[in-house]
Amino acid sequence: MYTGIVETTGQIRDVTQFESGCRLRIAADTAGLDPDDSISISGVCLTAESVGDGWFEAFLSAETVERTYLDELEPDEDVNVETPMPAEGRFDGHVVKGTVDTVTEITDIETLGEDWRFEFSVPDGHEQYLVEKGPVALDGMSLTVADLGEETFSVAVVPTTYEVTTLSEKQIGDPVHFEADILAKYAERQRLLAA
């Protein structure tokens, strides 16, 4: 489990395609990372298959490839990195599982003094999981929905988040991993069962 507080960024070093998925080699701080450990890459929970000095490799199953854009990344592109929350850790963001629902895209970026406003498309079939002032995970970042329309929603981004994550490199039209709040999913499921 993650909290959506991105710790650092890493760089894609290699993407190897297979019929059943793909393998990524990522350059990142691997201090404390062991083979078989979980790690979130731009919001996608992966398993570090092998770990070296300043790099690790992870395999993406066909399901993960289908739901994410990670297999489309090129060498030297940056990704957000977060290690799982330890049992005794401080809970800063919201419950982020690292099981991406789908990919959405950036529709607008606006500078507001030192802050930014990023606007995204509301993914089809996920409208019911978004509420104003509610949490959403985008590329693994725990963010708060500031405004919600029928087709788009926006989040406010503070300077620290902008600088520590890949947001500073994003442009309009870029893909972003979308993970709906798991509590909203359970609430919706209970509503459907009770109907």
MIDOSE-1310 file (N, C-alpha, C; in nm, 2 decimals, decimal comma, always signed):
residues 195
mytg	+0,08/-0,12/+0,00/+0,00/+0,00/+0,00/+0,09/+0,12/+0,00; +0,04/+0,23/-0,07/+0,11/+0,35/-0,08/+0,03/+0,46/-0,03; +0,08/+0,58/-0,02/+0,01/+0,70/+0,02/+0,00/+0,81/-0,08; +0,07/+0,79/-0,19/+0,07/+0,89/-0,30/+0,16/+1,01/-0,27
ivet	+0,25/+0,99/-0,18/+0,35/+1,09/-0,16/+0,48/+1,05/-0,23; +0,50/+1,10/-0,35/+0,61/+1,06/-0,43/+0,74/+1,10/-0,36; +0,84/+1,01/-0,35/+0,96/+1,03/-0,29/+1,07/+1,09/-0,38; +1,07/+1,05/-0,50/+1,17/+1,09/-0,59/+1,13/+1,06/-0,74
tgqi	+1,21/+1,09/-0,83/+1,19/+1,04/-0,97/+1,30/+0,95/-1,01; +1,27/+0,86/-1,10/+1,37/+0,77/-1,16/+1,37/+0,79/-1,31; +1,46/+0,72/-1,38/+1,47/+0,74/-1,52/+1,46/+0,60/-1,59; +1,38/+0,59/-1,69/+1,37/+0,47/-1,77/+1,51/+0,45/-1,84
rdvt	+1,56/+0,33/-1,83/+1,69/+0,30/-1,90/+1,67/+0,21/-2,02; +1,57/+0,12/-2,00/+1,54/+0,02/-2,11/+1,40/-0,03/-2,10; +1,34/-0,05/-2,21/+1,20/-0,11/-2,22/+1,22/-0,23/-2,32; +1,20/-0,35/-2,27/+1,20/-0,47/-2,35/+1,07/-0,53/-2,37
qfes	+1,02/-0,54/-2,49/+0,88/-0,59/-2,51/+0,88/-0,74/-2,53; +0,78/-0,81/-2,47/+0,76/-0,95/-2,49/+0,61/-0,97/-2,53; +0,58/-1,09/-2,58/+0,45/-1,12/-2,62/+0,35/-1,11/-2,50; +0,40/-1,15/-2,38/+0,32/-1,15/-2,26/+0,34/-1,03/-2,17
gcrl	+0,40/-0,93/-2,22/+0,42/-0,81/-2,13/+0,55/-0,74/-2,17; +0,61/-0,67/-2,08/+0,74/-0,60/-2,10/+0,82/-0,59/-1,97; +0,95/-0,57/-1,99/+1,04/-0,55/-1,87/+1,10/-0,41/-1,88; +1,10/-0,34/-1,76/+1,16/-0,21/-1,75/+1,28/-0,22/-1,67
riaa	+1,38/-0,14/-1,71/+1,50/-0,12/-1,63/+1,49/+0,03/-1,59; +1,50/+0,06/-1,46/+1,48/+0,20/-1,42/+1,60/+0,24/-1,33; +1,66/+0,35/-1,36/+1,76/+0,41/-1,27/+1,70/+0,49/-1,16; +1,73/+0,45/-1,04/+1,67/+0,52/-0,92/+1,75/+0,49/-0,80
dtag	+1,73/+0,56/-0,69/+1,79/+0,53/-0,57/+1,74/+0,40/-0,52; +1,82/+0,30/-0,51/+1,78/+0,16/-0,47/+1,82/+0,13/-0,33; +1,86/+0,23/-0,25/+1,90/+0,20/-0,11/+1,78/+0,14/-0,04; +1,80/+0,03/+0,02/+1,69/-0,04/+0,10/+1,60/-0,12/+0,01
ldpd	+1,62/-0,12/-0,12/+1,53/-0,20/-0,21/+1,60/-0,34/-0,24; +1,52/-0,44/-0,22/+1,57/-0,58/-0,24/+1,49/-0,65/-0,35; +1,54/-0,75/-0,41/+1,46/-0,83/-0,51/+1,33/-0,88/-0,44; +1,23/-0,87/-0,52/+1,09/-0,91/-0,47/+1,02/-0,81/-0,39
dsis	+1,08/-0,69/-0,37/+1,01/-0,58/-0,30/+0,92/-0,51/-0,40; +0,81/-0,46/-0,34/+0,72/-0,38/-0,42/+0,77/-0,24/-0,43; +0,73/-0,17/-0,54/+0,77/-0,03/-0,56/+0,67/+0,03/-0,66; +0,63/+0,15/-0,64/+0,54/+0,22/-0,73/+0,61/+0,30/-0,83
isgv	+0,58/+0,28/-0,95/+0,64/+0,36/-1,06/+0,53/+0,43/-1,13; +0,53/+0,57/-1,11/+0,42/+0,65/-1,17/+0,28/+0,59/-1,13; +0,27/+0,54/-1,01/+0,14/+0,50/-0,96/+0,11/+0,35/-0,99; +0,20/+0,28/-1,05/+0,18/+0,14/-1,08/+0,27/+0,05/-0,99
clta	+0,20/-0,03/-0,91/+0,27/-0,12/-0,82/+0,34/-0,23/-0,90; +0,47/-0,23/-0,89/+0,55/-0,34/-0,96/+0,64/-0,41/-0,86; +0,69/-0,52/-0,90/+0,79/-0,60/-0,82/+0,93/-0,59/-0,87; +1,02/-0,55/-0,79/+1,16/-0,54/-0,83/+1,22/-0,68/-0,85
esvg	+1,23/-0,72/-0,97/+1,28/-0,86/-1,00/+1,43/-0,87/-0,97; +1,51/-0,77/-1,01/+1,65/-0,77/-0,99/+1,69/-0,62/-0,95; +1,79/-0,61/-0,86/+1,83/-0,48/-0,81/+1,98/-0,47/-0,82; +2,03/-0,36/-0,87/+2,17/-0,33/-0,88/+2,20/-0,20/-0,82
dgwf	+2,32/-0,15/-0,83/+2,37/-0,03/-0,78/+2,31/+0,09/-0,86; +2,20/+0,14/-0,81/+2,13/+0,26/-0,87/+2,03/+0,22/-0,98; +1,99/+0,09/-0,99/+1,89/+0,05/-1,09/+1,82/-0,07/-1,04; +1,70/-0,09/-1,10/+1,63/-0,22/-1,08/+1,55/-0,25/-1,20
eafl	+1,50/-0,38/-1,21/+1,42/-0,42/-1,32/+1,29/-0,47/-1,27; +1,18/-0,45/-1,35/+1,05/-0,50/-1,31/+0,98/-0,55/-1,44; +0,90/-0,65/-1,43/+0,82/-0,71/-1,54/+0,68/-0,66/-1,53; +0,62/-0,62/-1,64/+0,48/-0,58/-1,65/+0,41/-0,69/-1,72
saet	+0,30/-0,74/-1,66/+0,22/-0,84/-1,72/+0,14/-0,78/-1,83; +0,07/-0,86/-1,91/-0,01/-0,81/-2,02/-0,12/-0,72/-1,97; -0,18/-0,76/-1,85/-0,28/-0,68/-1,79/-0,23/-0,54/-1,75; -0,11/-0,53/-1,69/-0,05/-0,40/-1,66/-0,02/-0,32/-1,78
vert	+0,03/-0,38/-1,88/+0,06/-0,31/-2,01/-0,07/-0,25/-2,07; -0,18/-0,33/-2,06/-0,31/-0,29/-2,12/-0,36/-0,16/-2,04; -0,34/-0,16/-1,91/-0,40/-0,05/-1,83/-0,31/+0,07/-1,81; -0,19/+0,06/-1,85/-0,09/+0,17/-1,83/-0,03/+0,22/-1,96
ylde	+0,06/+0,32/-1,94/+0,14/+0,36/-2,06/+0,28/+0,33/-2,04; +0,32/+0,26/-1,94/+0,46/+0,24/-1,91/+0,54/+0,18/-2,02; +0,48/+0,09/-2,10/+0,55/+0,02/-2,21/+0,58/+0,12/-2,32; +0,52/+0,23/-2,32/+0,54/+0,33/-2,43/+0,65/+0,43/-2,40
lepd	+0,70/+0,42/-2,28/+0,81/+0,52/-2,24/+0,94/+0,49/-2,31; +1,01/+0,60/-2,32/+1,14/+0,59/-2,39/+1,26/+0,60/-2,29; +1,38/+0,55/-2,32/+1,49/+0,58/-2,23/+1,51/+0,72/-2,20; +1,55/+0,75/-2,08/+1,57/+0,88/-2,02/+1,44/+0,96/-1,98
edvn	+1,33/+0,90/-2,01/+1,21/+0,96/-1,95/+1,20/+0,94/-1,80; +1,15/+1,04/-1,73/+1,14/+1,03/-1,58/+1,00/+0,96/-1,54; +1,01/+0,90/-1,43/+0,89/+0,84/-1,37/+0,89/+0,87/-1,22; +0,77/+0,88/-1,16/+0,76/+0,90/-1,01/+0,79/+0,77/-0,94
vetp	+0,86/+0,78/-0,83/+0,89/+0,66/-0,75/+0,85/+0,67/-0,60; +0,78/+0,57/-0,55/+0,74/+0,57/-0,41/+0,75/+0,42/-0,36; +0,82/+0,41/-0,25/+0,82/+0,28/-0,18/+0,70/+0,26/-0,09; +0,66/+0,14/-0,06/+0,54/+0,11/+0,02/+0,55/+0,18/+0,15
mpae	+0,43/+0,21/+0,21/+0,43/+0,27/+0,34/+0,46/+0,16/+0,45; +0,56/+0,18/+0,53/+0,58/+0,08/+0,64/+0,47/+0,08/+0,74; +0,45/-0,03/+0,81/+0,34/-0,04/+0,91/+0,34/+0,07/+1,01; +0,46/+0,11/+1,05/+0,48/+0,21/+1,15/+0,49/+0,35/+1,09
grfd	+0,47/+0,36/+0,96/+0,49/+0,49/+0,89/+0,38/+0,59/+0,91; +0,41/+0,71/+0,88/+0,31/+0,82/+0,89/+0,23/+0,82/+0,76; +0,10/+0,84/+0,78/+0,00/+0,83/+0,67/-0,02/+0,98/+0,63; +0,04/+1,02/+0,51/+0,03/+1,16/+0,47/-0,08/+1,18/+0,36
ghvv	-0,09/+1,09/+0,26/-0,17/+1,12/+0,15/-0,31/+1,05/+0,17; -0,34/+0,95/+0,08/-0,46/+0,87/+0,10/-0,42/+0,73/+0,06; -0,51/+0,63/+0,08/-0,49/+0,50/+0,04/-0,47/+0,48/-0,11; -0,35/+0,45/-0,15/-0,32/+0,43/-0,29/-0,27/+0,29/-0,31
kgtv	-0,34/+0,20/-0,39/-0,30/+0,06/-0,40/-0,19/+0,04/-0,50; -0,18/+0,13/-0,60/-0,09/+0,10/-0,71/-0,15/+0,01/-0,82; -0,28/-0,01/-0,81/-0,35/-0,08/-0,92/-0,43/+0,02/-1,00; -0,36/+0,07/-1,11/-0,41/+0,17/-1,19/-0,54/+0,12/-1,26
dtvt	-0,64/+0,21/-1,26/-0,77/+0,18/-1,33/-0,76/+0,20/-1,48; -0,70/+0,31/-1,52/-0,70/+0,35/-1,66/-0,60/+0,46/-1,68; -0,59/+0,51/-1,80/-0,51/+0,62/-1,84/-0,60/+0,74/-1,88; -0,58/+0,85/-1,83/-0,65/+0,97/-1,87/-0,54/+1,07/-1,93
eitd	-0,58/+1,19/-1,97/-0,49/+1,28/-2,03/-0,50/+1,42/-1,97; -0,40/+1,50/-1,98/-0,40/+1,64/-1,94/-0,47/+1,72/-2,05; -0,57/+1,80/-2,00/-0,64/+1,88/-2,10/-0,60/+2,03/-2,09; -0,54/+2,07/-1,97/-0,50/+2,21/-1,96/-0,40/+2,22/-1,84
ietl	-0,32/+2,32/-1,85/-0,22/+2,35/-1,75/-0,22/+2,50/-1,73; -0,24/+2,55/-1,61/-0,24/+2,69/-1,58/-0,15/+2,73/-1,46; -0,07/+2,83/-1,48/+0,01/+2,88/-1,37/-0,07/+2,98/-1,28; -0,07/+2,96/-1,15/-0,14/+3,05/-1,06/-0,04/+3,10/-0,96
gedw	+0,04/+3,20/-1,00/+0,14/+3,25/-0,91/+0,25/+3,15/-0,89; +0,27/+3,10/-0,77/+0,36/+2,99/-0,75/+0,30/+2,85/-0,76; +0,17/+2,84/-0,77/+0,10/+2,72/-0,78/+0,06/+2,69/-0,93; +0,01/+2,57/-0,95/-0,04/+2,53/-1,08/-0,17/+2,47/-1,07
rfef	-0,25/+2,47/-1,18/-0,37/+2,40/-1,19/-0,36/+2,31/-1,31; -0,38/+2,18/-1,29/-0,38/+2,08/-1,39/-0,52/+2,03/-1,41; -0,56/+2,03/-1,54/-0,70/+1,98/-1,57/-0,68/+1,85/-1,65; -0,77/+1,75/-1,62/-0,77/+1,62/-1,68/-0,90/+1,58/-1,73
svpd	-0,91/+1,49/-1,83/-1,03/+1,43/-1,88/-1,09/+1,33/-1,77; -1,22/+1,33/-1,75/-1,28/+1,24/-1,66/-1,28/+1,10/-1,74; -1,22/+1,00/-1,69/-1,22/+0,87/-1,76/-1,36/+0,81/-1,77; -1,39/+0,76/-1,89/-1,52/+0,69/-1,90/-1,54/+0,58/-1,80
gheq	-1,66/+0,58/-1,74/-1,69/+0,47/-1,64/-1,63/+0,50/-1,50; -1,57/+0,61/-1,48/-1,51/+0,64/-1,35/-1,56/+0,77/-1,29; -1,67/+0,83/-1,35/-1,73/+0,95/-1,31/-1,77/+0,95/-1,16; -1,83/+0,83/-1,12/-1,89/+0,82/-0,99/-1,78/+0,82/-0,87
ylve	-1,66/+0,81/-0,91/-1,55/+0,80/-0,81/-1,49/+0,94/-0,78; -1,53/+1,04/-0,85/-1,47/+1,17/-0,84/-1,57/+1,26/-0,77; -1,52/+1,33/-0,66/-1,60/+1,43/-0,60/-1,51/+1,55/-0,57; -1,57/+1,67/-0,57/-1,49/+1,79/-0,53/-1,43/+1,77/-0,39
kgpv	-1,31/+1,81/-0,37/-1,23/+1,80/-0,25/-1,20/+1,65/-0,21; -1,23/+1,56/-0,30/-1,20/+1,42/-0,27/-1,06/+1,38/-0,33; -1,01/+1,27/-0,28/-0,87/+1,23/-0,33/-0,88/+1,16/-0,46; -0,77/+1,17/-0,54/-0,75/+1,09/-0,66/-0,60/+1,07/-0,67
aldg	-0,56/+0,95/-0,73/-0,42/+0,93/-0,75/-0,39/+0,94/-0,90; -0,30/+1,03/-0,94/-0,26/+1,06/-1,08/-0,11/+1,04/-1,09; -0,07/+0,94/-1,17/+0,07/+0,90/-1,18/+0,13/+0,88/-1,04; +0,05/+0,82/-0,95/+0,09/+0,79/-0,82/+0,09/+0,90/-0,72
mslt	+0,05/+1,02/-0,76/+0,05/+1,13/-0,67/-0,09/+1,14/-0,60; -0,09/+1,15/-0,47/-0,22/+1,18/-0,40/-0,25/+1,33/-0,42; -0,36/+1,35/-0,49/-0,40/+1,49/-0,52/-0,55/+1,51/-0,48; -0,59/+1,63/-0,47/-0,73/+1,66/-0,43/-0,80/+1,72/-0,55
vadl	-0,92/+1,67/-0,58/-1,00/+1,73/-0,68/-1,05/+1,87/-0,64; -1,00/+1,97/-0,71/-1,04/+2,11/-0,68/-1,17/+2,15/-0,75; -1,18/+2,11/-0,88/-1,31/+2,14/-0,95/-1,34/+2,02/-1,03; -1,47/+2,00/-1,04/-1,52/+1,88/-1,12/-1,63/+1,92/-1,21
geet	-1,61/+1,89/-1,34/-1,72/+1,92/-1,44/-1,76/+1,78/-1,49; -1,85/+1,79/-1,60/-1,90/+1,66/-1,65/-1,79/+1,59/-1,73; -1,70/+1,66/-1,80/-1,60/+1,59/-1,88/-1,46/+1,61/-1,83; -1,43/+1,71/-1,74/-1,30/+1,73/-1,69/-1,30/+1,75/-1,54
fsva	-1,18/+1,73/-1,48/-1,16/+1,77/-1,34/-1,03/+1,83/-1,32; -1,01/+1,91/-1,22/-0,88/+1,98/-1,20/-0,83/+1,96/-1,06; -0,70/+1,97/-1,05/-0,63/+1,96/-0,92/-0,54/+2,08/-0,91; -0,52/+2,13/-0,78/-0,42/+2,24/-0,76/-0,29/+2,17/-0,71
vvpt	-0,18/+2,22/-0,77/-0,05/+2,16/-0,74/+0,04/+2,26/-0,68; +0,09/+2,23/-0,56/+0,18/+2,32/-0,49/+0,32/+2,31/-0,54; +0,41/+2,41/-0,52/+0,55/+2,40/-0,57/+0,63/+2,28/-0,54; +0,62/+2,23/-0,42/+0,69/+2,11/-0,38/+0,65/+1,99/-0,47
tyev	+0,53/+1,96/-0,48/+0,48/+1,85/-0,57/+0,52/+1,87/-0,71; +0,51/+1,99/-0,76/+0,55/+2,02/-0,90/+0,70/+1,99/-0,92; +0,78/+2,03/-0,82/+0,93/+2,01/-0,84/+0,98/+1,87/-0,81; +0,91/+1,79/-0,72/+0,96/+1,66/-0,68/+0,91/+1,55/-0,78
ttls	+0,80/+1,58/-0,85/+0,74/+1,48/-0,94/+0,77/+1,51/-1,08; +0,71/+1,43/-1,17/+0,72/+1,44/-1,31/+0,63/+1,55/-1,37; +0,54/+1,61/-1,28/+0,45/+1,71/-1,33/+0,52/+1,83/-1,41; +0,64/+1,86/-1,36/+0,71/+1,97/-1,42/+0,74/+1,95/-1,57
ekqi	+0,74/+1,82/-1,61/+0,77/+1,78/-1,75/+0,65/+1,76/-1,83; +0,53/+1,76/-1,77/+0,41/+1,72/-1,84/+0,36/+1,83/-1,93; +0,29/+1,80/-2,04/+0,23/+1,89/-2,13/+0,09/+1,85/-2,16; +0,01/+1,95/-2,21/-0,12/+1,92/-2,25/-0,12/+1,80/-2,35
gdpv	-0,21/+1,70/-2,33/-0,22/+1,59/-2,42/-0,14/+1,47/-2,36; -0,06/+1,49/-2,26/+0,02/+1,37/-2,21/-0,07/+1,28/-2,13; -0,04/+1,15/-2,14/-0,11/+1,05/-2,06/-0,07/+1,05/-1,91; -0,17/+1,02/-1,83/-0,15/+1,01/-1,68/-0,23/+0,89/-1,63
hfea	-0,16/+0,81/-1,54/-0,23/+0,70/-1,48/-0,34/+0,75/-1,38; -0,45/+0,69/-1,38/-0,57/+0,73/-1,30/-0,60/+0,61/-1,21; -0,60/+0,64/-1,08/-0,64/+0,54/-0,98/-0,75/+0,60/-0,89; -0,87/+0,55/-0,90/-0,98/+0,61/-0,82/-0,96/+0,57/-0,67
dila	-1,01/+0,65/-0,58/-1,01/+0,62/-0,44/-1,07/+0,49/-0,41; -1,00/+0,40/-0,34/-1,05/+0,27/-0,31/-1,18/+0,27/-0,22; -1,18/+0,37/-0,13/-1,30/+0,39/-0,04/-1,42/+0,42/-0,12; -1,40/+0,51/-0,22/-1,52/+0,54/-0,31/-1,56/+0,42/-0,39
kyae	-1,47/+0,34/-0,43/-1,51/+0,21/-0,50/-1,59/+0,12/-0,41; -1,55/+0,10/-0,29/-1,62/+0,01/-0,20/-1,76/+0,07/-0,17; -1,77/+0,21/-0,15/-1,90/+0,27/-0,13/-1,99/+0,25/-0,24; -1,94/+0,26/-0,37/-2,02/+0,24/-0,49/-2,06/+0,10/-0,50
rqrl	-1,98/+0,01/-0,47/-2,01/-0,14/-0,47/-2,12/-0,17/-0,37; -2,12/-0,12/-0,25/-2,22/-0,14/-0,15/-2,35/-0,08/-0,20; -2,35/+0,04/-0,26/-2,47/+0,10/-0,31/-2,54/+0,01/-0,42; -2,45/-0,04/-0,51/-2,51/-0,13/-0,61/-2,57/-0,26/-0,56
laa	-2,50/-0,31/-0,46/-2,55/-0,44/-0,40/-2,68/-0,41/-0,32; -2,70/-0,29/-0,27/-2,82/-0,26/-0,19/-2,93/-0,22/-0,28; -2,91/-0,19/-0,40/-3,01/-0,14/-0,49/-3,10/-0,25/-0,54
